[in-house]
């Protein structure tokens, strides 16, 4: 099975081997935001069938980000990975690493990525996931899990900021966010969190009843 971090959003990073270090840094930054990335050169054990592992990761991903370098299309796998995501209507995020989006993803606006990637790129990806209708709920689910288990005030505030970006929060998730105030001291006592939770719940419930 793919090496996804449990209860995290699942993002497949499609890239060529020449940019494996960029993918590694990006993976670390995104994990801080409750996004687990599949990066083939790190996550596939030598004893496993490489192609089978790639295929299973594609089947179980929530979205795909493509690191578009000039040699991207020369790989035997990258175009097929993007094509799979497109054909299954997964969200595709193009990251321009010297190449503009082309083919199926030419219509998407790519983010400029200059190595080494900085944390603002991870934050931008998280905002896209939070706001897109295909990924908002799966992303919110991962962040709510993080909020429930928050071990510091800063983690509570970071999770809440991510949830405030989410386009959609269903009633189950709203109730879990509210319950976290009672169940977790680090949420309950974090400065300003109680008011922000109340505002978040009211905003989404107002939308749901409109």
C-alpha positions as CSV (number, residue, x, y, z in Angstrom):
1,X,0.0,0.0,0.0
2,X,1.1,3.6,-0.6
3,X,2.9,5.4,2.2
4,X,0.3,8.0,3.0
5,X,0.4,9.6,6.5
6,X,-2.8,8.5,8.3
7,X,-5.6,11.1,8.5
8,X,-3.8,13.5,6.2
9,X,-4.9,14.9,2.8
10,X,-3.3,12.8,0.0
11,X,-1.3,14.7,-2.6
12,X,0.6,12.9,-5.4
13,X,3.7,14.9,-6.5
14,X,4.5,14.1,-10.1
15,X,8.1,15.0,-11.0
16,X,11.2,13.8,-12.8
17,X,14.2,12.4,-10.9
18,X,16.3,15.5,-11.6
19,X,14.1,17.5,-9.2
20,X,13.7,15.0,-6.4
21,X,15.2,17.4,-3.9
22,X,12.6,20.1,-4.8
23,X,9.9,17.4,-4.3
24,X,11.5,16.4,-0.9
25,X,11.5,20.0,0.5
26,X,7.9,20.6,-0.8
27,X,6.8,17.3,0.8
28,X,8.2,18.4,4.2
29,X,6.6,21.8,4.0
30,X,3.2,20.4,3.1
31,X,3.2,17.8,5.9
32,X,3.2,20.7,8.3
33,X,-0.2,21.7,6.8
34,X,-1.7,18.2,7.2
35,X,-1.0,17.2,3.6
36,X,0.7,13.9,3.0
37,X,2.7,13.7,-0.3
38,X,3.6,10.6,-2.3
39,X,7.1,11.1,-3.8
40,X,8.1,8.0,-5.7
41,X,11.9,8.1,-5.0
42,X,11.2,8.3,-1.2
43,X,8.1,6.3,-0.7
44,X,8.6,3.2,-2.8
45,X,10.5,0.4,-1.1
46,X,13.1,-1.4,-3.3
47,X,11.4,-4.7,-2.7
48,X,8.0,-3.6,-4.1
49,X,6.9,-3.5,-7.6
50,X,7.5,0.1,-8.6
51,X,4.7,0.4,-11.2
52,X,2.1,-1.2,-9.0
53,X,2.9,1.2,-6.2
54,X,2.6,4.2,-8.5
55,X,-0.8,3.0,-9.8
56,X,-2.1,2.3,-6.3
57,X,-1.0,5.8,-5.2
58,X,-2.8,7.4,-8.1
59,X,-5.9,5.4,-7.3
60,X,-5.9,6.5,-3.6
61,X,-4.8,10.2,-4.0
62,X,-7.0,13.2,-3.4
63,X,-5.3,15.5,-5.8
64,X,-2.1,15.8,-7.9
65,X,0.6,18.5,-8.1
66,X,2.9,18.5,-11.2
67,X,6.4,19.9,-10.9
68,X,6.7,21.1,-14.5
69,X,10.3,21.2,-15.5
70,X,11.6,21.3,-19.2
71,X,12.3,17.5,-19.1
72,X,8.9,16.7,-17.5
73,X,7.3,15.3,-20.6
74,X,10.4,13.1,-21.4
75,X,9.6,10.8,-18.5
76,X,7.7,7.6,-19.2
77,X,5.4,8.2,-16.3
78,X,4.7,11.9,-15.6
79,X,2.4,12.5,-18.5
80,X,0.5,9.3,-17.6
81,X,0.2,10.4,-14.0
82,X,-1.3,13.8,-15.1
83,X,-3.5,12.0,-17.6
84,X,-4.8,9.7,-14.9
85,X,-5.6,12.6,-12.6
86,X,-7.4,14.5,-15.5
87,X,-9.4,11.4,-16.5
88,X,-10.6,10.7,-13.0
89,X,-11.4,14.4,-12.5
90,X,-8.9,14.9,-9.7
91,X,-7.7,18.4,-9.0
92,X,-4.4,19.1,-10.7
93,X,-2.1,21.9,-9.5
94,X,0.7,22.8,-12.0
95,X,3.9,24.1,-10.4
96,X,6.1,25.8,-13.0
97,X,9.7,24.8,-12.7
98,X,10.8,26.2,-16.0
99,X,7.9,24.9,-18.1
100,X,4.4,26.3,-18.6
101,X,1.3,24.0,-18.3
102,X,0.7,22.1,-21.5
103,X,-1.7,19.5,-23.0
104,X,-4.6,18.6,-20.7
105,X,-3.5,21.2,-18.1
106,X,-2.7,24.1,-20.4
107,X,-5.9,25.8,-19.3
108,X,-4.7,26.0,-15.7
109,X,-2.7,28.8,-14.3
110,X,0.6,27.4,-12.9
111,X,2.5,28.6,-9.8
112,X,6.0,29.8,-10.4
113,X,8.4,27.5,-8.4
114,X,12.0,28.5,-7.9
115,X,14.3,26.0,-6.2
116,X,14.6,25.6,-3.3
117,X,10.8,26.0,-2.7
118,X,9.8,28.2,0.2
119,X,7.0,27.7,2.6
120,X,4.7,30.2,0.8
121,X,4.3,27.7,-2.0
122,X,3.0,25.1,0.4
123,X,0.6,27.7,1.9
124,X,-0.6,28.5,-1.6
125,X,-1.2,24.9,-2.4
126,X,-3.2,24.5,0.9
127,X,-5.4,27.4,0.0
128,X,-6.2,25.9,-3.4
129,X,-7.1,22.6,-1.7
130,X,-9.2,24.4,0.8
131,X,-11.2,26.4,-1.8
132,X,-11.7,23.8,-4.6
133,X,-15.0,22.0,-4.4
134,X,-13.3,18.6,-5.1
135,X,-10.9,18.9,-2.3
136,X,-12.3,21.2,0.3
137,X,-14.0,18.5,2.4
138,X,-11.1,15.9,2.3
139,X,-8.7,18.7,3.2
140,X,-10.9,20.0,6.0
141,X,-11.3,16.5,7.4
142,X,-7.5,16.2,7.7
143,X,-7.2,19.6,9.4
144,X,-10.0,18.9,11.8
145,X,-8.3,15.7,12.9
146,X,-5.2,17.8,13.5
147,X,-7.2,20.3,15.5
148,X,-8.6,17.6,17.7
149,X,-5.2,16.3,18.5
150,X,-3.4,19.7,18.7
151,X,-0.6,19.7,21.2
152,X,0.1,23.4,21.3
153,X,-1.7,26.8,21.0
154,X,0.1,27.5,17.8
155,X,-1.1,24.2,16.2
156,X,-4.6,25.0,17.2
157,X,-4.4,28.5,15.6
158,X,-2.7,27.1,12.5
159,X,-5.5,24.5,12.0
160,X,-8.2,27.1,12.5
161,X,-6.6,29.4,9.9
162,X,-6.6,26.5,7.4
163,X,-10.3,25.8,8.2
164,X,-11.2,29.4,7.7
165,X,-9.9,29.1,4.1
166,X,-12.2,26.1,3.4
167,X,-15.0,26.7,1.0
168,X,-17.1,23.8,2.4
169,X,-17.5,22.5,6.0
170,X,-20.3,20.0,6.5
171,X,-22.3,19.7,9.8
172,X,-20.3,16.7,11.0
173,X,-17.0,18.6,10.7
174,X,-18.5,21.8,12.3
175,X,-19.6,19.7,15.3
176,X,-16.2,18.2,15.7
177,X,-14.5,21.6,15.6
178,X,-16.9,22.8,18.3
179,X,-16.3,19.7,20.4
180,X,-12.6,20.2,20.2
181,X,-13.0,23.3,22.4
182,X,-14.4,21.1,25.2
183,X,-12.1,18.2,24.6
184,X,-8.7,19.8,24.1
185,X,-7.1,22.3,26.4
186,X,-4.8,23.6,23.7
187,X,-7.8,24.5,21.6
188,X,-9.9,25.9,24.4
189,X,-7.2,28.2,25.9
190,X,-5.7,29.4,22.6
191,X,-6.1,33.1,22.3
192,X,-9.1,34.1,20.1
193,X,-9.9,30.6,19.1
194,X,-13.3,30.4,20.7
195,X,-14.6,33.4,18.9
196,X,-13.1,32.3,15.6
197,X,-14.8,28.8,16.0
198,X,-18.1,30.5,16.6
199,X,-17.7,32.7,13.6
200,X,-16.6,29.8,11.4
201,X,-19.6,27.7,12.4
202,X,-22.1,30.5,11.9
203,X,-20.7,31.4,8.5
204,X,-21.0,27.8,7.2
205,X,-24.4,27.2,8.7
206,X,-25.7,30.4,7.3
207,X,-24.6,29.3,3.8
208,X,-26.2,25.9,4.4
209,X,-29.5,27.3,5.3
210,X,-29.6,29.9,2.5
